[in-house]
Amino acid sequence: MSLPPPAPEGALLPRAAHVDDVPALAVLNDAAVPAVNALGAAGLAAHLPACDVALVVDDPATGAPLAFLLALAPGAAYPSENYRWFQAHRPGSLYVDRIVVAPHGHGRGVGRALYDAVDAAAVRAGLAEVTCEVNLDPPNPGSLAFHRRLGFAQVGEQVTSGGAMRVALLARGVGGA
């Protein structure tokens, strides 16, 4: 899938993630645990090449990554229990593996900009749906509310990680349809 062009200076627009971003993205990711699973720099560096969509939003004040999103198209060799569920139950969807926004980026439209870019990638790939999961246990009510505001609906629920987590499986048509 092609990615959006670089964002204009000062804009909160997604750009393609690069290998040079991995250390900063790993810090963002691991600070967001348990909303996402920890990867560390090595895990993120190994996962990034498998993603069909890997986007970053930089903080215009500092130039450092403020947020990122990783997504996988159908047919990826990805061992995630949630990805496998969507492949079985919602084939043909673009799966958002993780979206992480630094706390000082919340409420600034960063997450919405990332999902707009994911929708565009899904359309380019001929996919009509975007899917993701949000933790129910341990609870992540902020993420669940955010995804509902963007038009996601719960299409399933499952227990993962050997019973340590329970997730809501969410889907929406591209463009929030």
C-alpha positions, -999 to 999 in steps of 0.1 A, spaced: 0 0 0 12 35 -7 15 59 22 5 96 23 32 122 13 51 139 41 31 164 61 36 201 57 57 217 85 36 224 116 7 202 105 -7 173 125 -8 150 95 5 115 92 37 105 75 52 71 67 71 56 96 108 50 91 133 27 108 149 58 124 116 63 143 117 30 161 134 41 193 109 70 199 79 49 188 90 21 212 90 46 241 55 58 231 43 22 227 57 9 259 44 39 279 9 30 267 9 -5 283 -16 -21 290 -37 -4 263 -12 -20 239 13 -48 245 49 -39 252 73 -45 223 105 -26 231 127 -13 203 137 -48 191 101 -60 189 89 -29 172 118 -30 147 109 -66 139 71 -59 136 73 -27 115 83 -43 82 53 -67 83 29 -38 85 11 -26 54 4 8 70 29 24 94 21 60 101 36 87 125 24 121 135 51 144 146 47 171 173 50 204 155 66 220 186 94 194 190 95 174 157 94 142 178 68 115 172 35 124 189 16 93 178 17 63 155 -5 37 140 3 2 126 -21 -18 104 -20 -50 85 -39 -60 53 -54 -95 48 -31 -124 44 -2 -112 67 18 -138 86 10 -122 119 4 -144 150 -20 -121 168 -51 -137 182 -71 -106 173 -58 -104 138 -66 -141 133 -102 -135 146 -107 -107 121 -93 -128 93 -118 -155 101 -148 -133 108 -142 -100 89 -121 -111 59 -111 -82 36 -106 -57 64 -76 -35 71 -66 -44 107 -53 -17 130 -29 -35 152 -22 -5 174 -27 33 176 -8 52 203 -11 89 210 11 105 236 -11 119 264 -2 155 255 -16 148 220 -50 137 231 -79 159 220 -59 175 192 -73 155 163 -42 133 160 -61 100 163 -87 111 138 -60 121 113 -44 87 116 -77 69 110 -84 92 80 -51 80 65 -60 44 73 -93 48 55 -75 62 25 -51 32 25 -80 8 28 -97 24 -2 -65 22 -22 -62 -15 -14 -99 -22 -23 -109 -29 13 -142 -16 26 -137 -20 63 -112 -11 91 -110 -33 122 -93 -31 156 -97 -42 192 -99 -23 224 -93 -38 259 -123 -43 281 -103 -60 308 -81 -44 318 -105 -16 308 -96 12 283 -127 33 284 -110 63 267 -101 43 237 -135 26 235 -152 60 236 -128 74 209 -134 45 186 -172 48 190 -170 85 182 -153 75 150 -181 51 140 -167 18 152 -192 -8 164 -185 -39 184 -187 -70 162 -173 -95 187 -155 -101 220 -128 -125 230 -105 -134 258 -68 -134 248 -33 -137 263 -42 -170 280 -71 -154 298 -53 -122 309 -72 -99 287 -107 -94 273 -111 -73 242 -140 -57 222 -135 -65 185 -145 -34 165 -152 -26 129 -164 3 107 -168 9 70 -141 32 55 -148 68 61 -168 59 92 -196 44 72 
